[in-house]
Amino acid sequence: MGEPILEHAVILVDPEGTTYRATTFGEQREDGTWWGWLEFQPRAGGPPLATGQETSQPNRDALAYWATGLEPVYLEGALIRALDLAE
């Protein structure tokens, strides 16, 4: 299920004009490392879209640090990947 790590401030728009808010999520593995993915919540409501694994980090703090460095262009690409997975 994972836990929210960081809600990103940027608002993203898909090719059809739907707007989304992006959140980085993470989950700890049995070996103590963390993996992370992005979820995109439509601002008008509805189910979120999710990417597959975007990163693997040694701990939760490193995952949170990784998330703070994501630029809007990365988030735009991740939204496209999430849209492709939803098809």
Phi, psi and omega in degrees: 000316178082172178228147178293135180255314183205129171268123183278145185282336185289142173261129183252150181233128178276174183300339179267000178094003177286135180259147184224154169250131183261141175226133171277132176243157177212162178212138179279137175273170180299329181276003178095346177283166181240145171242150184228153177214173180244142173238144182239113181265122176298132183293337179273001181102167181114176183289147178285159171257147181226147172274173166280195179300129177255334183202161171229130184228156184290336180201175183296319180300319179294324177295317179297320178297316177304315183298325181292340182268001182287122179274158179307323181296325176294315180297323177298316178296321179294323176298318178298318177298319179294320177297319178297320179293330182284343182285000000 
